[in-house]
Amino acid sequence: MDKRDVIIIGGGPAGRTITHVLHASGNNMTVTLIKDEKINANRCAVPYGIPGGKPLEKFQIPNTLVTDFGAELVVDHVASIDKDNKQVVTAGGNVYQYKYLVLSTGSHPFIPPISGVDGKNITSVRSIDDLSLLRQHASTGKRTVVVGGGYIGIEVAVVLRQMGLDVTVIEALPTILMATTEPDFVKQVNDELKKKGIHLLTNEKVVEFVHEPDDQVTVKLGSGASLPADFVVLSVGVVPNTELASQAGIKTSRLGICVDENMHTDADDVYACGDCAEKMSFVTHQPTRGEFGTNAVFMAKTVAQNILGKKKTFPGVINANVTAVYEWSLGSAGLTEQMAKDGGIDVVTGYSEVLSKYPMMNQVDTIRTKLVFNRENRKLVGGSVFRKGNCTAHNVDFISFAIQMDATMDDLMDYQYATHPELAAKPSDNIYVFAVKDALNK
């Protein structure tokens, strides 16, 4: 039996981050990371690898990001955990004794229980194998159906349309991007997608995939309509990988492995982080979704510090997120207006439209911003930005940090910012300040 100070199950961003922090601490802990994927994909980048202009290796996460940081890497499947005897058993027959165990087992694509969903012309958007299949289908196909109108689904649709394919997106909810985007901005996204020739079908469900003799797929909808396609892309969310924990008697919920503020499970010396772990909202302190690679990193840092004996708590996820739709970019942090209302918060919102540069400059665009405040204590609880170019991430990061710092309307009214004719709005204008003024008027 092999003895280790730390066993990490899972090779995603959470597992790698813990490896790096433990290595940097200089504590010389013995660390073994076990994962069942020979090579991991950079999952967020998979849609952008479909055109095939770069080798698949560019979209892989090298295993040296584990092995170069003092950890042993084992590619195997963990068959069971014995939490009482602090042992991990792999399918290959290896048994490891641990002092600390970290579950960073990630998530897997949700595959809806639809007849014909297991056909060879239907693929998810997750692994290197998925990317390889998507490249193959996109290089020969002419028509495709994307099931799911979240960030990944829309990103895939844009890429495939840019490659010249006829693309239809099917979304069961009333609008696309409903989980992350304010309705104020969705219409503009819809208009842009339609202008580029992408067909959007919302409030529509797939009821069957019929695989034809000529290798075509007929997508049958609940409305009775049928869509012919050369291949289908499934992007309808992910499911936390909790089976291993559950089989070991560790408490789980539908949102993941249950953890406390230290990311500790209900088993002795067992932590969980990343997609597989249940997350708490920073704003509402209630369980929430948040399967973002950044959240995995933030949670993993907390786990690593606690393993090192430095008591650290995780305050909850703010879910800062961004995406691009052609020349536009959009994103949000915290709660949308509807999420806040659903969480029982009495909200007041502020909206602004501010020029991206001084008005006399060339290529001036409008930045649209919406901020959501708790009416009772005036704290910022959410915000969204929609603009041309690739600067939205910086705007969303500011909103996320302001939420994390418990910023109020008054704080944002008084914050000091830069200005420049080519780089920012004129001195009297600011996207956040103007949004706060709008909220104060309400």
N, C-alpha and C positions, 0 to 999 in steps of 0.2 A: 504493500500500500504506500502510495506517495503522499507525503505531508506538505501542505502549502500554507503560508500565512493567509493568502487571499486567492480564492477561486472566483473568476468572473465568467459567467455564462452569457455569451453574446458578443459579437464583434462589431457592432455598430458604433455610432458616435459616443454613446454613454460608456461602453466598455473601453474604448480607446482613451477617452478622457481620464477615466480612473487610472488606467495604466500610466498615463503621462504624469498625473499629479503625484502618484505614489513614487514614481521614479525620481521626480524632481525633489521630493522631500529628503532624499538621501538616507532613508530609514533601512534600506537594504532588505525590504520584505521579499519573500519568495512569492511570486505572482504567476498564476497560470490562467490564460484566457482560452476558453473552449468555445468554438463556434462550429456550426454545421454547414456553413457556406465556404467552399474552398476559397473563393474570392468575392468580396462584397462590391456591390455597385454603389456609386454615388447617386443615391436614389432620386434626389431632387433634380439631377442633371439628365436623367434618362430620357425625358421628352426631347431634349436638345441634341441627343445623340442619334436620333432616328435618321436624319438625312445621310449619315455615313461619310461625311467629309473627314472625320477623324477616326483613328483606330479604336476598337473597343477598349483597349487598355487605358485610354484617356478618361474613361468613365468608370474605372475601377478604383477601389481603395487599396493601396498596396499593403500587404501584410507586414511590411517593414515598420509601419506605424504602430505595430505591437512589438515586434521582435527587437527593434532598435531602441526600445525603451525598457529594457530589463525584464521583459515578461516572456514566459514560455508560451508558445502558441500550439494548441492542439485542435486539429480539424476533426471533429467527431460529433456525434449526437449524444447529448446527455439523456440517458434512459430514466434515471430516477435520482431523487434526493432523499437522503435519510437525515432529517433535521435533528433527530434525537442523538444520533451518533456522529453528526457533523461529517457526513460522507456524501460524495457525488460519484455515481456510477455511470460510465459511458457505454454506448452500444458496442464499442470495440473491446469492452471488458476491462477497461482501466478503472481503478478505484482511487479516489483522492480524498484525503482527510483535510478539512479546512479549519482555519481559525475564524475567518470571515468569508461569507459567501455573498456575491452580488448577482442578482438576477437582472440582466439587461437583455432579455430575450426578444425584445422588439415586438413587431406586429406582422400580420400577413394580410394580403388583399382580401377584402370581403368578396366572395363569389356568390352572387344571388342564386337561390334555388330555382332556376329557370330551366325548363326542358331544353336540352341541346347546348347548355352552357359549357360543356366539356369538349366541344369540337376543336379540331386542330387549327381552325381559322379564327379562334377567339383567344385573346391574350390580355394579361394585366400589364401594369406599368411599374415594375418594381426591381427585378433582378437583371443581371447581365444576360441571362437566357431570354428574358422578356425583351430586352433591347435587341438582341440578335434576331428574334422572331419579328419584331416590329420593323427592323431594317429590311428583312426579307419580304415581308408583306407589302411594305410601302414602295419598294423598288419595282414590284410587278403589278400591284393593284391600282385600280382607278377610282373605286368607290369604297368608302369606309363609314362605319357608324361608331361613334364614341358614346358609350353609355356612362353618364355621369357628368354633371356640369360644375364641378368644383374646380379648384386651381389646376390640378393635374390634368383633368379632362379637357379644360379649355386650352391649356398649354399644348397638349398633344394635338388638339384640333387645329390650332394655329400653325403648328409646324407642318402637319400633313397637308393643310391647304396651301402653304407656301411651296410645298413640293409638287403642287398641281393636282392633288386628289380632290374629288368631290366628297365633302365632309358634312355629315349630319350629327348633331349633338342631341342626345335624348336625356332629359332631366325630369325626374318624377315630381320634384317640388315646383312651386309656382314660378320661380325664377332661378337662373343660374347663380353661382357664387353666393348662395343664400347664407352659408355658414360664416362668411368672413366679410361680406361687403354690404355697405349701406345701400338701401334701395335708391337713394339719391344718385348713386353712381352706376348702378346696374344698367339703367336705360342707355347710358352712354356706351357701355361695353357692348350691350346688345346691338346698338346701331353700328358700331365699328365692325363687329363680327359679321353682321348681315351685309354690310357694305363690301366686305372682302369675299363674300360668297359662301359663308358658312351657314348652314341651315340649322336653326334652333327649334326644337320641339320641347316645350315645357309642359308640366302637368300631364306627362305621358309616361306610361310604363311599358317595359318590354315583357311580353308574356311567353314568348317562345322563340328559339333559334332553330330554323329548319335548314339543315345542311343538304344542299342540292347535289346531284350527280356530277355537275361540272365544277365542283369545288367552290361554288358560290354559297353565300349564307343569306337566307331570307329572315329578316328581323320582323317578327309580328308584334304589333302594339295592341294595348288594351282598347284603343279606339276602333280597332278593326283594320287599321291601315297596315301595309306591309312595305318594308324597305329592302331592296336588294343591295348586297354588299360583297366585296371581295374578302374583307376581313372586318372583325369587330374588336374594339378596344374597350376593356372594362376598367372603369375608374370610379368606383362607387364607395370608396372609403376603405379603411383598414380595421382589423380586429386585433386587440392586444393578445399576445401569446402568453396565456396564463395557465395552460394545461399542466405544465411541469410543476408549477407552484401549487396548484389545486390538488394534484395527485399526492403531493408531499404533505398535505394538510395545512398549507399556508392560506390565510384568508384572502379571497379575491372578490371582485364585484364585476359587473358587466363592463366597467370602465378600466379594469386592470387589477393588478396586485395591490392590495390595500397597504398603505404605508402611513407612518406618522410624520410629523414635521421634520424629523431627522432622516427621512426616507427609509426608516427601519420597518420591517414587516413584523408580524406577530410571532415570528420564530426567532430564537436566540441567535444573534450575530448574523442575521440574514437581512440584506438590504435589497431594494428594487428601485430601478430608475429607468427613464426613457419611455418608449411607447408602451412597454408592458405594464408600467406602473400607473395606478390611479392618480390623477392630478387634482389639485385644489386650485380654484380660481383665486388669484391675488385680491380681486375686488370683492367677490361675494363670499369667499371662504367655503364654497360648496364644490362638490365633485364636478368636474367638467372634462371636455375633450381637449386635446392639445398635442396631437402627434406631429410635432415639429422637431427637426434635428437640433435646433437651438435649445428647446426645452430639455432634450436629453442631455445636452452638455451642461446646462445649469444645474440640473438635478444630480448629475454625476459628480460635479465638483463638491456638492454637499455630502454625498456618500463618501468620497475620498477623504475629506476632512474629518469626518466622524470615525472612519477606520484609523486615521492617524491620531485619534484621541483628542481632537480639537472640536469640541461641541459646536455644531453648526446646524442651523435650521434653514429650511427652504420656505420662502414666503408665499409660494404659489405661482402659477403661470399667468403671464400677461398676454401670451399668444401673439406677439408681434409677428406680422406676416406681410409679404409683398409678392406681387407677380407682375408679369408684363403681357400686354395684349397689343401686338404690333408696335407702333411707336408710343403707345401709352403705357403708363405703369400706375398701379394702385396698390393700396395696402391698408392695414388697420392694426390697432393694438388695443388691448382691453376689451370692453364690451361694445357691441353695436347698441343703438337706441333700443331695438326690440329685445335684445338679450338683457339689457339693464331692466327694462320693464318686466320681463319674465322673471327676473330675480327679485322683484318686489321693490325696486329702487324708483323713487319719484325723481324723474329726470328733467333737465332742461338742456336743450341743445343749442349750439351756435354754429353758424355756417358762414364761410367766407369765400370770396373769389378775388384772388390777388394776382397781379401780373408777376411773371417770373423774373422780369428785368425792368429797368427803367423804361417808360413808355416810348421814348424816342429811339431805342435800340432796335436792331434787327432780330427777327425770329423770337418775338415776344409771345409767350403763351400764358394761359390762365391756369393757376393752381387752385383747385377746389378742395376745401377742407371742412370737415364736420367734426365737432367736438361734443362729447356727451358728459354732462356734469350731474353729480348728485345734488339735487336742489336743496336738500337739508343742510349739508355741510360744505357745499360749493366745491367739493373735490372733483378732479378730473377722473372719470372712470372708463373713458374710451375715446377713440378718435380714428378718423379715416382720411386718406388723402388720395386724390386722383389728378394726375398731371401728365404732360408729355415728357419724354426723356426718362433717364434712369436714376433720378435723384429721390424718388419716393422712399426708398429704404432709409435714407437719412432723416426724412421727415417723420416716418413711422418710429424710428429709433428714438427721436426726441420725445414723441408722445408717450412711448413706452417708459422712458426714463422719468418723465414727469409723473406718470401714474405711480411708478415705483417709489418716487419721493413724496407721494401724497400731495402733489401740487394742487392748489386751489385756483379759482378764477383770479384772485388777487395776485398770486404768485406769477401767473402767466401774464397778467397786465403789466407787471413791473420788470419782467425779465429783459435782459439786455442782449441785443443781437447785432449782427454785422450788416453792412449794406455795400453795394457796388453796382455800377450801371450794367455790367455784363453778367453779374453773378447773383444778384438778389433784387428784391423790390426796392422802391425808393424809401428813404428813411422813415417816412410817416406810416408806411404800410408794412404789415407783417401778417402772415397767414393765421398764426395762432391768436395774436392780439385782436385782430378783426373778428375772428370767430368768438372770442370771449366777449367782445363788445356786443355782438349779436345776441349772445346768451343773456347778458346782463339786461338788455332791452326787454327781454321776455320775463 
